[in-house]
Amino acid sequence: MIGNQGRRAFMASSMLAGAMVTGAEAQPIAGGRPVRLIVPFPPGGAIDILGRLLADRLSPVLGQSVVIENRSGAGGMIGSDAVAKALPDGTTIGIVGVAVLCAAEFLYTRLPFNPKTELAPVTQITDGARLCVVNAESAARRGWTDFRALIAWAKAHPDEVSMASSGVGTSSHLTIAAVNQAAGVRILHVPYRGGGPAINDLVAGRIDMMFDSPPALMPLLERGAVKALAVSTKSRQFFVPDVPGMGEFADLGLGELDVDTWNAVMAPAGTPAPVIARLAEAIRIAATQSDLTERLRPLGFRTVLSESPDALARLIRDDTPRWQNIVQASGAKLD
């Protein structure tokens, strides 16, 4: 059974954040040198959108430049590895997804680094489901009126439905692998170096479907370029309340599938604890004193901040067995 574990997280109040602004602005990190925020996917995808929104709001809180650096490839592993190998002085942080932090060790036979020992937790930043969308023209042509119709068509046409992902080993890849395994279908996984290029091909009709983060998909849904058929979590989600969750497809073998994803800000291991604390404080202020939550919510991301860096470390530890189950259910294994 693939379950969804509760998490210890909180949203700091605006009053508390306001009281902390002066201290945060008075203590620039590493003498005020620019801070690199590594986004492990190319421009245009969901995580890139998240990174740019965060950087714009974090810079004035820190009192120093926060510069986005896109380091894409290997489902986020290349960018995460760049964070792990950076100088641990607080001038490099990165957005790292749950698939790297909790699933990679069960998916890959070899890893370029150990996410649990070579990255230092700062704070969780978002959580959310994966949204299943199909190219609207393909759906109309093939009669994909709902998720069941898609699965039925895929069963009758093995390997003829193509699903893009932002890379091997991502939660999108694991989701479709688990769907294939549980429902007895063969939907063809086509990995890209990030969500942006994948979405371009989805809109162009070169790819049929995606299970991906909502922020980059919601504008396409609103203008009718794609059609939403399901979410990856067991229950429905607030941002698409009319779209069914996996719990409604027990007859397809998917009733226990529950892929609930999250992203965290991480730093290189060895970054001094006071610097980690400053970064976590600044991110809390940036998130609670700005419109970040309001900007992310319509896109399907919730802003969720860790109580402390130690709380994020516990989340990584506690959520790892759930992702081990997801990897096992997917049957995926990578070199």
C-alpha positions as CSV (number, residue, x, y, z in Angstrom):
1,M,0.0,0.0,0.0
2,I,1.3,3.4,-0.9
3,G,0.2,5.9,1.7
4,N,0.6,9.5,2.3
5,Q,2.4,10.4,5.6
6,G,1.6,13.5,7.6
7,R,4.3,16.2,7.8
8,R,5.3,18.6,10.5
9,A,5.3,22.0,8.7
10,F,4.1,25.4,9.5
11,M,3.4,28.8,8.0
12,A,5.0,31.6,10.0
13,S,2.7,34.5,10.7
14,S,3.2,37.8,9.0
15,M,3.6,39.5,12.4
16,L,6.4,37.2,13.4
17,A,8.0,37.5,10.0
18,G,7.8,41.3,10.2
19,A,9.6,41.3,13.6
20,M,12.5,39.4,12.0
21,V,13.0,41.5,8.9
22,T,15.5,44.0,10.5
23,G,17.8,41.2,11.8
24,A,17.6,39.4,8.4
25,E,18.5,42.4,6.4
26,A,21.3,43.4,8.8
27,Q,23.3,40.2,8.3
28,P,24.2,39.5,4.7
29,I,25.6,36.1,3.9
30,A,29.3,35.8,3.0
31,G,29.9,39.5,3.0
32,G,27.0,40.2,0.7
33,R,28.3,38.3,-2.3
34,P,25.6,37.1,-4.7
35,V,23.8,33.9,-3.8
36,R,23.3,31.3,-6.5
37,L,19.9,29.5,-6.4
38,I,20.4,26.4,-8.5
39,V,17.3,25.2,-10.4
40,P,18.0,21.6,-11.5
41,F,15.8,22.0,-14.6
42,P,15.8,24.2,-17.7
43,P,13.9,27.5,-18.0
44,G,10.2,27.4,-18.5
45,G,9.2,24.4,-16.3
46,A,7.4,24.4,-13.0
47,I,10.5,24.4,-10.8
48,D,12.1,27.2,-12.8
49,I,8.9,29.3,-12.2
50,L,9.1,28.5,-8.5
51,G,12.8,29.4,-8.4
52,R,12.4,32.7,-10.1
53,L,9.5,33.7,-7.9
54,L,11.5,32.8,-4.8
55,A,14.7,34.5,-5.9
56,D,12.8,37.8,-6.7
57,R,11.4,37.8,-3.1
58,L,14.5,36.5,-1.3
59,S,16.9,39.1,-2.6
60,P,15.5,42.1,-0.8
61,V,15.2,40.2,2.4
62,L,18.8,39.1,2.3
63,G,20.0,42.5,1.1
64,Q,22.1,40.8,-1.7
65,S,21.6,39.5,-5.2
66,V,20.0,36.0,-5.6
67,V,20.9,34.7,-9.1
68,I,19.1,31.8,-10.8
69,E,21.4,29.2,-12.3
70,N,19.7,26.4,-14.4
71,R,21.7,23.1,-14.2
72,S,19.4,20.6,-15.9
73,G,19.7,16.9,-16.6
74,A,19.2,13.4,-15.1
75,G,15.9,14.2,-13.5
76,G,17.4,16.9,-11.2
77,M,20.4,14.9,-10.2
78,I,22.9,17.1,-12.1
79,G,21.8,20.4,-10.5
80,S,21.4,18.8,-7.1
81,D,25.0,17.4,-7.4
82,A,26.2,20.9,-8.3
83,V,24.7,22.1,-5.0
84,A,26.3,19.3,-3.0
85,K,29.8,20.1,-4.5
86,A,29.6,23.8,-4.1
87,L,31.5,25.8,-1.5
88,P,29.6,25.5,1.8
89,D,29.5,29.2,2.7
90,G,25.9,30.0,2.0
91,T,26.4,31.4,-1.4
92,T,25.0,28.4,-3.1
93,I,21.6,26.9,-2.5
94,G,19.3,24.8,-4.6
95,I,15.7,23.6,-5.1
96,V,15.8,19.9,-4.7
97,G,12.8,17.6,-5.1
98,V,11.5,14.7,-3.1
99,A,12.5,12.3,-5.8
100,V,16.2,13.1,-5.4
101,L,16.0,13.3,-1.6
102,C,13.9,10.2,-0.9
103,A,13.6,8.0,-4.0
104,A,16.9,8.2,-5.9
105,E,18.7,5.7,-3.6
106,F,16.2,3.0,-4.5
107,L,16.0,3.9,-8.2
108,Y,19.6,4.2,-9.3
109,T,22.3,1.5,-9.0
110,R,24.9,4.3,-8.8
111,L,24.6,7.9,-7.6
112,P,27.0,10.8,-8.2
113,F,26.6,11.9,-4.6
114,N,24.7,10.9,-1.5
115,P,21.7,13.3,-1.1
116,K,21.3,12.4,2.6
117,T,24.9,13.2,3.6
118,E,26.1,15.7,1.0
119,L,23.2,18.1,1.2
120,A,22.2,20.2,4.2
121,P,18.4,20.8,4.8
122,V,17.3,24.5,4.9
123,T,13.5,24.4,4.5
124,Q,10.7,22.8,2.6
125,I,9.2,25.3,0.2
126,T,6.2,23.7,-1.6
127,D,4.2,20.6,-1.9
128,G,1.6,19.5,-4.5
129,A,0.4,16.7,-6.7
130,R,1.3,15.8,-10.3
131,L,-1.4,16.7,-12.8
132,C,-2.2,14.3,-15.7
133,V,-2.9,16.3,-18.9
134,V,-3.2,15.2,-22.5
135,N,-2.8,17.2,-25.7
136,A,-6.3,18.5,-26.4
137,E,-6.3,17.6,-30.1
138,S,-5.0,14.1,-29.5
139,A,-7.7,13.6,-26.8
140,A,-10.5,14.7,-29.2
141,R,-9.2,12.6,-32.0
142,R,-8.8,9.4,-29.9
143,G,-11.8,9.8,-27.7
144,W,-9.9,10.4,-24.4
145,T,-12.9,11.9,-22.6
146,D,-11.6,10.9,-19.2
147,F,-8.7,9.0,-17.6
148,R,-10.5,5.6,-18.0
149,A,-10.8,6.2,-21.7
150,L,-7.1,7.0,-21.9
151,I,-6.1,3.8,-20.1
152,A,-8.5,1.7,-22.2
153,W,-7.0,3.2,-25.4
154,A,-3.5,2.6,-24.1
155,K,-4.3,-1.1,-23.4
156,A,-5.6,-1.5,-26.9
157,H,-2.5,0.3,-28.4
158,P,0.6,-0.7,-26.4
159,D,3.5,1.9,-26.6
160,E,1.4,4.2,-28.9
161,V,0.6,6.7,-26.1
162,S,3.7,8.7,-25.3
163,M,4.3,10.5,-21.9
164,A,6.9,13.2,-21.5
165,S,8.6,13.8,-18.2
166,S,11.2,16.3,-17.0
167,G,13.8,13.4,-16.8
168,V,14.4,9.9,-15.7
169,G,14.0,9.3,-12.0
170,T,11.6,12.2,-11.5
171,S,8.3,11.8,-9.7
172,S,6.6,12.2,-13.1
173,H,8.6,9.2,-14.4
174,L,7.8,7.2,-11.3
175,T,4.1,8.0,-11.5
176,I,3.7,6.8,-15.1
177,A,5.8,3.7,-14.3
178,A,3.6,2.9,-11.4
179,V,0.5,3.5,-13.5
180,N,1.8,1.1,-16.2
181,Q,2.6,-1.5,-13.6
182,A,-0.7,-1.4,-11.7
183,A,-3.0,-0.9,-14.6
184,G,-1.3,-3.3,-16.9
185,V,-0.7,-0.8,-19.7
186,R,2.3,0.2,-21.7
187,I,2.4,4.0,-22.0
188,L,5.8,5.0,-23.5
189,H,7.9,7.2,-21.2
190,V,9.9,9.8,-23.1
191,P,12.4,11.7,-20.8
192,Y,13.4,15.3,-21.4
193,R,16.1,17.4,-19.8
194,G,13.3,19.4,-18.1
195,G,9.7,20.3,-18.0
196,G,10.0,23.3,-20.4
197,P,11.1,21.3,-23.5
198,A,8.6,18.5,-22.7
199,I,5.7,20.9,-22.5
200,N,6.7,22.5,-25.8
201,D,6.4,19.1,-27.5
202,L,3.2,18.3,-25.6
203,V,1.5,21.5,-27.0
204,A,2.9,20.8,-30.5
205,G,1.3,17.3,-30.4
206,R,4.6,15.4,-30.6
207,I,3.9,14.0,-27.2
208,D,0.5,12.8,-26.0
209,M,0.5,13.4,-22.2
210,M,2.3,14.4,-19.1
211,F,2.1,13.8,-15.3
212,D,3.8,17.0,-14.2
213,S,3.9,19.8,-11.7
214,P,0.8,22.1,-12.1
215,P,2.4,25.6,-12.3
216,A,3.6,25.2,-15.9
217,L,0.5,23.3,-17.0
218,M,-2.3,25.4,-15.6
219,P,-2.0,28.2,-18.1
220,L,-2.2,25.6,-20.9
221,L,-5.2,24.1,-19.3
222,E,-6.9,27.5,-19.1
223,R,-6.4,28.2,-22.8
224,G,-7.6,24.8,-23.9
225,A,-4.2,23.5,-25.2
226,V,-4.4,20.5,-22.8
227,K,-7.1,18.5,-21.1
228,A,-6.8,17.5,-17.4
229,L,-7.7,13.9,-16.7
230,A,-6.4,13.0,-13.2
231,V,-4.1,14.0,-10.3
232,S,-1.4,11.7,-9.0
233,T,-2.6,11.8,-5.4
234,K,-5.2,9.5,-3.9
235,S,-7.7,12.4,-3.4
236,R,-8.7,15.3,-5.5
237,Q,-6.7,18.6,-5.2
238,F,-7.9,22.1,-4.5
239,F,-6.6,23.7,-7.7
240,V,-8.6,21.3,-10.0
241,P,-11.5,20.1,-7.8
242,D,-13.4,18.5,-10.7
243,V,-10.4,16.3,-11.7
244,P,-10.4,12.8,-10.1
245,G,-7.6,11.4,-7.9
246,M,-6.1,8.0,-8.1
247,G,-8.4,6.7,-5.3
248,E,-11.3,6.9,-7.8
249,F,-9.6,4.3,-10.1
250,A,-9.5,1.3,-7.8
251,D,-11.1,-0.7,-10.6
252,L,-8.0,0.0,-12.7
253,G,-5.7,-1.2,-9.9
254,L,-4.7,2.4,-9.0
255,G,-6.7,2.9,-5.8
256,E,-3.7,3.0,-3.5
257,L,-1.4,5.1,-5.7
258,D,-0.7,8.3,-3.9
259,V,2.2,10.4,-5.4
260,D,2.3,13.6,-3.3
261,T,5.5,15.5,-4.1
262,W,7.3,18.4,-2.4
263,N,10.4,20.6,-3.0
264,A,13.0,21.9,-0.5
265,V,15.8,24.4,-0.4
266,M,19.0,22.6,0.3
267,A,22.6,23.8,0.8
268,P,26.0,22.0,0.6
269,A,26.7,19.8,3.6
270,G,29.1,21.6,5.9
271,T,27.4,25.0,5.5
272,P,27.7,26.5,9.0
273,A,24.6,26.1,11.1
274,P,24.2,29.9,11.7
275,V,24.2,30.4,7.9
276,I,21.6,27.7,7.4
277,A,19.5,29.3,10.1
278,R,19.8,32.7,8.4
279,L,18.8,31.3,5.0
280,A,15.8,29.5,6.5
281,E,14.7,32.7,8.3
282,A,15.1,34.7,5.1
283,I,13.0,32.3,3.1
284,R,10.3,32.3,5.7
285,I,10.2,36.1,5.6
286,A,10.2,36.1,1.8
287,A,7.3,33.6,1.7
288,T,5.1,35.2,4.3
289,Q,5.6,38.9,3.6
290,S,5.1,38.7,-0.1
291,D,2.6,37.5,-2.6
292,L,4.5,34.2,-3.2
293,T,1.7,32.0,-1.8
294,E,-0.9,33.9,-3.8
295,R,1.1,33.5,-7.0
296,L,1.8,29.8,-6.4
297,R,-1.7,28.7,-5.3
298,P,-3.5,29.1,-8.7
299,L,-0.7,27.2,-10.2
300,G,-1.2,24.2,-8.0
301,F,1.7,24.7,-5.5
302,R,1.1,25.2,-1.8
303,T,3.7,27.1,0.1
304,V,4.8,24.9,3.0
305,L,7.7,25.8,5.2
306,S,9.6,23.6,7.6
307,E,9.5,24.4,11.3
308,S,13.3,24.3,11.3
309,P,16.1,22.7,9.3
310,D,16.0,19.7,11.7
311,A,12.3,19.3,10.9
312,L,13.1,19.1,7.2
313,A,15.8,16.5,8.0
314,R,13.0,14.5,9.8
315,L,10.7,14.9,6.8
316,I,13.3,13.5,4.5
317,R,13.9,10.5,6.8
318,D,10.2,9.9,7.5
319,D,9.1,10.2,3.8
320,T,11.8,7.9,2.4
321,P,9.9,4.6,3.1
322,R,6.9,6.0,1.2
323,W,9.0,6.7,-1.8
324,Q,10.7,3.4,-1.5
325,N,7.3,1.8,-1.9
326,I,6.5,4.1,-4.9
327,V,9.7,3.0,-6.7
328,Q,9.0,-0.7,-5.9
329,A,5.4,-0.3,-7.2
330,S,6.7,1.4,-10.4
331,G,9.2,-1.4,-11.2
332,A,11.6,1.3,-12.4
333,K,15.4,0.8,-12.1
334,L,18.1,3.0,-13.5
335,D,21.9,2.7,-14.0
